[in-house]
């Protein structure tokens, strides 16, 4: 076993006989969570070395530098055999589910934190509520609270730029599973919608140009001009149904209805918004206005609500995984509500030809492949595709660079991580 210690962080991998095409694999993630554990298990099952696991927290606090990790990893790799060129593969995994990492990203997004904003979508930068880096690091853990999403996203973009530049400056021929610049765009639903539309991917129409709806009043103006009375309003950097609202207004009576997981309450004189984990229905105009204003303040993406095709009385969309330009694992997400995310314990169903016709299944796959192809420097994404009710029209409604955590689904006998390890190891 080869060992390396960077300022107290121990990185290890077993030096065994390498498969012919294997390259060192560096995984940036949160140690011990289901994603990193699943990927390491998949590598073992495929006869590959364990990846070098680099904690987000160590990079954010700069107790570890990615350049040092690359140098040490490559040189340990070459201890046994360096007869061929070495091209380290780096995978950035999902940064969530770790409160300390979340707070550090918020700190990186603070106005008084100096880092490069090159990956931030400047045209959409919100005037959201900001706190200092010091205040961010002192935030208490509050289960479910959606903490400063605009500032978090800015910090995340700054980190993506920082890690890309530092890794490239190390001088090794790196292969990114997903390029940090692409991840920044995929994470921002406004930028992503623009890019995919530009590449000819069918996306839900917008009631107004991206970023132009800045509060409840401009939302109503956009509805009046576009005639779109049913919309999805989403936190631009949200995931897992956090910050999503299905909104409709009656064109004659003006009655409104919002279905969302967003809750809010007053805590010590502060109004806080949180993900309740269950869907709530709001019809009070003042309450809806308040939530919409908060979403827009933190950066919202607004798009037409397209009625989804149904199965057994439930609407559905498809989470389609794409790896190296090939559609593989897929899951139907069914719900009796407009929001189908599996985080809400919605029903899941394998996408078989008994469920979808062969032609429609292929169309979903082609749509997902075309979406990821817009990101020429990325290899893996979970693409959410809906089929418009009463037609075979497919639309991309989200593309998730970390959308590969799909349980109990296989493709050619392999789970999502096993399939990726098999495919990516042969990547040029």
C-alpha positions as CSV (number, residue, x, y, z in Angstrom):
1,X,0.0,0.0,0.0
2,X,1.4,3.4,-1.0
3,X,0.8,6.2,1.4
4,X,1.0,10.0,1.3
5,X,0.3,12.6,3.9
6,X,-0.6,16.2,3.1
7,X,-0.9,18.3,6.2
8,X,-2.6,15.5,8.2
9,X,-4.7,14.2,5.3
10,X,-3.8,10.7,4.4
11,X,-4.3,9.5,0.9
12,X,-3.8,5.8,0.1
13,X,-4.3,3.3,-2.6
14,X,-3.2,-0.3,-3.0
15,X,-0.4,-0.8,-5.5
16,X,-1.3,-3.9,-7.4
17,X,-0.9,-5.0,-11.0
18,X,-2.6,-2.3,-13.1
19,X,-5.0,-3.2,-15.9
20,X,-3.6,-2.2,-19.3
21,X,-5.4,1.1,-19.8
22,X,-5.9,2.1,-16.2
23,X,-5.0,5.7,-15.2
24,X,-4.8,7.1,-11.7
25,X,-8.3,8.3,-10.6
26,X,-8.8,11.2,-8.2
27,X,-12.2,11.7,-6.6
28,X,-13.0,15.1,-5.0
29,X,-16.0,14.5,-2.7
30,X,-17.2,14.2,0.9
31,X,-15.7,11.1,2.5
32,X,-18.0,8.4,3.8
33,X,-21.1,9.4,2.0
34,X,-23.0,7.0,-0.3
35,X,-21.6,8.5,-3.5
36,X,-17.9,8.1,-2.6
37,X,-18.5,4.7,-1.0
38,X,-20.4,3.5,-4.1
39,X,-17.7,4.6,-6.5
40,X,-15.0,3.0,-4.5
41,X,-16.9,-0.2,-4.3
42,X,-17.5,-0.1,-8.1
43,X,-13.8,0.3,-8.7
44,X,-13.0,-2.7,-6.6
45,X,-15.6,-4.8,-8.4
46,X,-14.1,-3.8,-11.7
47,X,-10.6,-4.7,-10.6
48,X,-9.4,-1.1,-10.5
49,X,-7.4,0.6,-7.8
50,X,-9.2,2.6,-5.2
51,X,-9.4,6.3,-6.3
52,X,-7.4,8.9,-4.4
53,X,-10.2,10.5,-2.3
54,X,-9.7,14.2,-1.8
55,X,-12.1,15.9,0.7
56,X,-13.8,19.1,-0.4
57,X,-13.3,20.5,3.0
58,X,-9.5,20.1,2.9
59,X,-9.4,21.9,-0.5
60,X,-11.7,24.6,0.7
61,X,-9.7,25.3,3.8
62,X,-6.4,24.9,1.8
63,X,-5.0,22.3,4.1
64,X,-4.5,20.3,0.9
65,X,-3.7,21.5,-2.6
66,X,-4.8,19.6,-5.7
67,X,-1.5,20.3,-7.4
68,X,0.3,18.4,-4.6
69,X,-2.2,15.6,-4.8
70,X,-1.6,15.3,-8.5
71,X,2.2,15.3,-8.1
72,X,2.2,12.7,-5.4
73,X,-0.4,10.5,-7.1
74,X,1.5,10.4,-10.4
75,X,4.8,9.7,-8.8
76,X,3.4,6.9,-6.7
77,X,1.8,5.5,-9.8
78,X,5.1,5.5,-11.6
79,X,6.9,3.8,-8.8
80,X,5.9,0.4,-10.3
81,X,5.4,1.2,-14.0
82,X,5.6,4.4,-15.9
83,X,6.5,3.0,-19.3
84,X,3.4,4.7,-20.8
85,X,2.1,8.3,-20.4
86,X,0.1,9.0,-17.2
87,X,-3.1,11.1,-17.6
88,X,-4.8,11.4,-14.2
89,X,-8.6,11.4,-14.2
90,X,-10.4,13.8,-11.9
91,X,-14.0,13.4,-10.9
92,X,-15.8,16.2,-8.9
93,X,-18.6,14.6,-7.0
94,X,-21.6,16.2,-5.5
95,X,-20.7,18.7,-2.7
96,X,-23.9,18.3,-0.7
97,X,-24.9,16.6,2.5
98,X,-22.0,18.0,4.6
99,X,-22.9,21.1,6.7
100,X,-19.2,22.2,7.1
101,X,-18.6,22.1,3.4
102,X,-21.9,24.0,2.8
103,X,-20.8,26.7,5.1
104,X,-17.4,26.9,3.5
105,X,-18.9,27.4,0.1
106,X,-21.1,30.2,1.5
107,X,-17.9,31.7,2.9
108,X,-16.2,31.5,-0.5
109,X,-19.1,33.4,-2.0
110,X,-18.9,36.3,0.5
111,X,-18.3,39.8,-0.7
112,X,-15.2,40.0,1.5
113,X,-13.7,36.7,0.1
114,X,-11.3,37.3,-2.7
115,X,-11.4,34.7,-5.5
116,X,-11.9,34.7,-9.3
117,X,-15.6,35.0,-10.5
118,X,-14.8,33.9,-14.0
119,X,-17.3,30.9,-13.8
120,X,-20.1,33.0,-12.3
121,X,-22.9,33.8,-14.7
122,X,-22.5,37.6,-14.3
123,X,-25.6,38.5,-16.2
124,X,-27.6,36.6,-13.6
125,X,-25.7,37.5,-10.4
126,X,-28.3,38.1,-7.8
127,X,-28.5,40.9,-5.2
128,X,-29.5,38.1,-2.8
129,X,-28.9,38.4,0.9
130,X,-25.1,38.1,1.6
131,X,-23.2,37.6,4.8
132,X,-19.4,37.8,5.5
133,X,-17.1,34.8,5.3
134,X,-16.7,34.9,9.1
135,X,-20.4,34.9,9.6
136,X,-20.8,32.0,7.2
137,X,-18.4,29.8,9.1
138,X,-20.3,30.5,12.3
139,X,-23.7,29.5,10.9
140,X,-25.4,26.8,13.1
141,X,-26.6,23.6,11.6
142,X,-30.3,24.0,10.8
143,X,-31.9,21.0,9.3
144,X,-33.7,21.7,6.0
145,X,-33.0,25.4,5.9
146,X,-32.0,26.7,2.5
147,X,-29.0,28.8,3.4
148,X,-28.0,31.8,1.2
149,X,-28.4,29.9,-2.1
150,X,-27.1,32.8,-4.3
151,X,-24.0,33.2,-2.1
152,X,-23.5,29.5,-2.0
153,X,-23.6,29.3,-5.8
154,X,-21.2,32.1,-6.2
155,X,-18.8,30.4,-3.7
156,X,-19.2,27.1,-5.6
157,X,-18.4,28.8,-8.9
158,X,-15.3,30.4,-7.4
159,X,-14.2,27.0,-6.1
160,X,-14.7,25.4,-9.5
161,X,-12.5,28.0,-11.2
162,X,-9.9,27.8,-8.5
163,X,-9.6,24.0,-8.6
164,X,-9.5,23.9,-12.4
165,X,-6.7,26.5,-12.6
166,X,-4.7,25.0,-9.8
167,X,-4.9,21.5,-11.3
168,X,-4.0,22.6,-14.7
169,X,-1.0,24.6,-13.4
170,X,0.4,21.3,-12.0
171,X,1.4,20.5,-15.5
172,X,-0.1,17.0,-15.9
173,X,-2.4,16.0,-18.9
174,X,-5.6,15.9,-16.8
175,X,-8.8,14.3,-17.9
176,X,-11.8,15.7,-16.2
177,X,-14.8,13.5,-15.9
178,X,-16.9,16.7,-16.1
179,X,-15.0,19.9,-16.7
180,X,-15.4,22.4,-13.8
181,X,-16.6,25.1,-16.2
182,X,-19.3,22.8,-17.6
183,X,-20.4,21.9,-14.0
184,X,-20.9,25.6,-13.3
185,X,-23.2,26.0,-16.3
186,X,-25.1,22.7,-15.6
187,X,-25.7,23.9,-12.1
188,X,-27.3,27.2,-13.2
189,X,-30.6,26.5,-14.8
190,X,-30.7,29.9,-16.5
191,X,-27.3,29.4,-18.2
192,X,-28.1,25.8,-19.0
193,X,-31.4,26.7,-20.6
194,X,-29.7,29.2,-22.8
195,X,-26.9,26.9,-23.8
196,X,-29.1,23.9,-24.6
197,X,-31.5,26.0,-26.6
198,X,-28.6,27.4,-28.6
199,X,-27.6,23.8,-29.4
200,X,-31.1,23.0,-30.6
201,X,-32.2,20.9,-27.6
202,X,-35.9,21.3,-27.0
203,X,-36.4,23.1,-23.6
204,X,-39.6,24.6,-22.0
205,X,-40.3,28.0,-23.3
206,X,-39.6,31.0,-21.1
207,X,-42.3,33.7,-20.3
208,X,-39.5,36.4,-20.4
209,X,-35.8,36.5,-21.1
210,X,-33.7,34.6,-18.5
211,X,-32.9,36.7,-15.5
212,X,-35.5,39.5,-16.3
213,X,-38.1,38.3,-13.8
214,X,-36.8,39.8,-10.6
215,X,-39.8,39.7,-8.3
216,X,-43.5,38.9,-8.1
217,X,-44.6,42.0,-10.0
218,X,-42.3,41.4,-13.0
219,X,-43.5,37.8,-12.9
220,X,-47.1,39.0,-13.4
221,X,-46.0,41.3,-16.2
222,X,-44.3,38.4,-17.9
223,X,-47.4,36.2,-17.5
224,X,-49.6,39.0,-19.0
225,X,-47.3,39.4,-22.0
226,X,-46.6,35.7,-22.7
227,X,-50.0,34.3,-21.9
228,X,-48.3,31.6,-19.9
229,X,-50.5,31.0,-16.8
230,X,-48.8,27.9,-15.6
231,X,-45.1,28.0,-14.8
232,X,-42.4,26.4,-12.9
233,X,-40.3,28.7,-10.7
234,X,-37.1,27.2,-9.6
235,X,-34.0,28.3,-7.6
236,X,-31.5,28.5,-10.4
237,X,-28.9,26.5,-8.5
238,X,-31.4,24.3,-6.6
239,X,-31.5,20.5,-6.7
240,X,-33.5,17.7,-5.2
241,X,-36.8,19.6,-5.4
242,X,-35.4,22.3,-3.1
243,X,-36.7,25.7,-4.1
244,X,-39.1,24.4,-6.8
245,X,-42.6,25.8,-7.2
246,X,-45.4,24.8,-9.6
247,X,-47.4,28.0,-10.0
248,X,-50.6,28.8,-11.8
249,X,-52.9,31.7,-12.0
250,X,-56.5,31.7,-13.3
251,X,-56.6,34.1,-16.3
252,X,-60.1,35.4,-15.5
253,X,-60.4,35.3,-11.7
254,X,-56.8,35.8,-10.9
255,X,-56.9,33.0,-8.3
256,X,-53.4,31.6,-7.7
257,X,-52.1,28.2,-6.6
258,X,-48.5,27.3,-5.7
259,X,-47.3,23.8,-5.0
260,X,-43.9,23.6,-3.5
261,X,-41.7,22.1,-0.8
262,X,-40.7,25.6,0.4
263,X,-41.8,26.6,3.9
264,X,-40.9,29.7,5.9
265,X,-41.0,30.9,9.4
266,X,-39.7,33.6,11.7
267,X,-36.8,32.7,13.8
268,X,-35.4,35.3,16.3
269,X,-36.6,38.2,14.1
270,X,-35.3,36.6,10.9
271,X,-37.5,35.1,8.2
272,X,-36.0,31.8,7.1
273,X,-36.9,29.6,4.2
274,X,-36.5,25.8,4.3
275,X,-37.1,22.7,2.3
276,X,-40.0,21.0,4.1
277,X,-39.4,17.7,2.3
278,X,-43.2,17.5,1.6
279,X,-45.3,19.3,-0.9
280,X,-47.4,22.3,0.3
281,X,-50.2,24.1,-1.4
282,X,-50.5,27.9,-1.1
283,X,-53.4,29.9,-2.4
284,X,-52.9,33.1,-0.3
285,X,-51.6,35.8,-2.7
286,X,-49.5,37.5,0.1
287,X,-47.8,34.2,0.9
288,X,-47.1,33.4,-2.7
289,X,-45.8,36.9,-3.3
290,X,-43.4,36.5,-0.4
291,X,-42.0,33.2,-1.6
292,X,-41.7,34.3,-5.2
293,X,-39.9,37.5,-4.1
294,X,-37.4,35.4,-2.1
295,X,-36.8,32.9,-5.0
296,X,-36.2,35.8,-7.4
297,X,-33.9,37.6,-4.9
298,X,-31.8,34.4,-4.6
299,X,-31.8,33.8,-8.4
300,X,-34.8,32.1,-10.1
301,X,-35.3,30.3,-13.4
302,X,-38.9,30.5,-14.7
303,X,-40.2,28.3,-17.5
304,X,-43.5,27.1,-18.9
305,X,-45.1,24.3,-17.0
306,X,-45.5,21.5,-19.6
307,X,-48.0,18.8,-18.8
308,X,-46.2,15.5,-18.5
309,X,-47.3,12.2,-20.0
310,X,-49.0,9.9,-17.6
311,X,-48.8,6.3,-16.6
312,X,-51.3,4.5,-14.3
313,X,-52.9,7.9,-13.5
314,X,-49.6,9.5,-12.5
315,X,-47.5,12.0,-14.5
316,X,-43.9,11.0,-15.1
317,X,-40.5,12.1,-16.4
318,X,-37.3,10.1,-17.0
319,X,-34.0,10.4,-15.3
320,X,-31.7,9.2,-18.1
321,X,-28.0,8.7,-17.4
322,X,-25.6,9.4,-20.2
323,X,-22.0,8.3,-20.1
324,X,-19.5,9.0,-22.9
325,X,-22.2,9.8,-25.4
326,X,-24.2,6.6,-24.6
327,X,-27.6,6.5,-22.8
328,X,-27.5,3.8,-20.2
329,X,-29.4,3.6,-16.9
330,X,-32.8,5.1,-16.7
331,X,-35.6,5.5,-14.2
332,X,-39.2,6.8,-14.6
333,X,-40.2,9.1,-11.8
334,X,-44.0,9.0,-11.3
335,X,-46.1,11.3,-9.1
336,X,-49.7,12.4,-8.6
337,X,-48.3,15.9,-8.2
338,X,-46.5,18.2,-10.7
339,X,-43.1,17.6,-9.0
340,X,-41.6,14.1,-9.6
341,X,-38.3,14.2,-7.8
342,X,-37.5,11.0,-6.1
343,X,-36.4,12.9,-2.9
344,X,-40.1,13.3,-2.3
345,X,-40.6,9.6,-2.1
346,X,-42.3,9.5,-5.5
347,X,-42.7,6.2,-7.3
348,X,-39.9,4.9,-9.4
349,X,-40.2,2.5,-12.4
350,X,-37.7,0.9,-14.6
351,X,-37.9,2.2,-18.2
352,X,-38.7,-1.0,-20.1
353,X,-40.4,-1.5,-23.4
354,X,-43.5,-2.7,-21.6
355,X,-43.7,0.8,-20.0
356,X,-42.5,2.9,-23.0
357,X,-42.6,1.9,-26.6
358,X,-39.3,1.3,-28.2
359,X,-39.6,4.4,-30.4
360,X,-40.4,6.7,-27.4
361,X,-37.7,5.1,-25.3
362,X,-35.2,5.8,-28.1
363,X,-36.4,9.4,-28.4
364,X,-35.9,10.0,-24.7
365,X,-32.4,8.6,-25.0
366,X,-31.6,10.7,-28.1
367,X,-32.8,13.8,-26.3
368,X,-30.6,13.1,-23.2
369,X,-27.6,12.4,-25.4
370,X,-28.0,15.6,-27.4
371,X,-28.2,17.6,-24.1
372,X,-24.9,16.3,-22.7
373,X,-23.3,16.7,-26.1
374,X,-23.6,20.5,-25.7
375,X,-20.9,20.1,-23.0
376,X,-18.0,19.0,-25.1
377,X,-15.6,18.6,-22.1
378,X,-17.9,16.5,-19.9
379,X,-18.7,12.8,-19.9
380,X,-21.4,12.0,-17.4
381,X,-24.8,13.6,-16.5
382,X,-28.2,12.6,-15.4
383,X,-30.7,14.3,-17.7
384,X,-34.3,14.7,-16.8
385,X,-36.5,14.3,-19.9
386,X,-40.3,14.7,-20.0
387,X,-42.7,13.6,-22.7
388,X,-45.4,16.2,-23.4
389,X,-48.8,14.7,-22.7
390,X,-50.7,13.6,-25.8
391,X,-47.6,13.8,-28.0
392,X,-44.2,12.3,-28.4
393,X,-42.4,15.6,-27.9
394,X,-39.5,15.3,-25.5
395,X,-38.1,18.2,-23.4
396,X,-35.1,18.5,-21.2
397,X,-36.0,20.0,-17.9
398,X,-32.7,19.5,-16.0
399,X,-29.2,18.2,-16.5
400,X,-27.4,17.2,-13.4
401,X,-23.6,16.6,-13.4
402,X,-24.1,14.5,-10.3
403,X,-27.3,12.7,-11.4
404,X,-25.8,9.2,-11.3
405,X,-26.9,8.1,-7.9
406,X,-29.6,5.7,-9.0
407,X,-30.4,2.8,-6.8
408,X,-31.3,-0.7,-7.9
409,X,-31.0,-0.1,-11.6
410,X,-28.5,-1.8,-13.9
411,X,-27.4,-1.6,-17.5
412,X,-25.9,-4.6,-19.1
413,X,-25.5,-6.1,-15.6
414,X,-23.6,-3.2,-14.0
415,X,-24.8,-0.4,-11.7
416,X,-24.3,3.2,-12.5
417,X,-20.8,3.5,-10.9
418,X,-19.6,0.2,-12.2
419,X,-20.6,1.1,-15.8
420,X,-18.9,4.5,-15.5
421,X,-15.7,3.0,-14.2
422,X,-15.7,0.5,-17.1
423,X,-16.4,3.2,-19.7
424,X,-14.2,6.1,-18.4
425,X,-11.1,4.0,-17.8
426,X,-10.7,3.7,-21.6
427,X,-11.3,7.4,-22.1
428,X,-8.6,9.3,-24.0
